[in-house]
Amino acid sequence: MGRKPKKNESLPGSLDMLILRTLSRRDLHGYGIVQFIQQSSSNDLLIEEGSLYPALQRLELNGWIDGDWGVTSNNRRARIYKITAAGSKQLAVETRQYTRLTLAIARVMGTE
């Protein structure tokens, strides 16, 4: 039996960055994004549909991703998302902010 992923309380502030990073690797549909993040985090991050789809809509409205209808590898119709140039710039901004924040926390915790 594998570990059950835990809901991460700090995830909402990081979800946009995680989605943008995932889409910077390859275009994916919503379920593929969830799977990639879960597998990449060794099942430590769980993204629920109730969080994912509003985040995808927000990212699309901001012009950071584009979604088009396509067909998955399982021959199912789904929205396939890809990062835009503006999304790549936003990912760089969020990555810098994340790095600065985690270093500051490490200093406070005495682990740096």
Rosetta blueprint (number, residue, H / E / L):
1 M L
2 G L
3 R L
4 K L
5 P L
6 K L
7 K L
8 N L
9 E L
10 S L
11 L H
12 P H
13 G H
14 S H
15 L H
16 D H
17 M H
18 L H
19 I H
20 L H
21 R H
22 T H
23 L H
24 S H
25 R H
26 R L
27 D L
28 L E
29 H E
30 G H
31 Y H
32 G H
33 I H
34 V H
35 Q H
36 F H
37 I H
38 Q H
39 Q H
40 S H
41 S L
42 S L
43 N L
44 D L
45 L L
46 L L
47 I L
48 E L
49 E H
50 G H
51 S H
52 L H
53 Y H
54 P H
55 A H
56 L H
57 Q H
58 R H
59 L H
60 E H
61 L H
62 N L
63 G L
64 W L
65 I E
66 D E
67 G E
68 D E
69 W E
70 G E
71 V E
72 T L
73 S L
74 N L
75 N L
76 R L
77 R E
78 A E
79 R E
80 I E
81 Y E
82 K E
83 I E
84 T L
85 A H
86 A H
87 G H
88 S H
89 K H
90 Q H
91 L H
92 A H
93 V H
94 E H
95 T H
96 R H
97 Q H
98 Y H
99 T H
100 R H
101 L H
102 T H
103 L H
104 A H
105 I H
106 A H
107 R H
108 V H
109 M H
110 G L
111 T L
112 E L
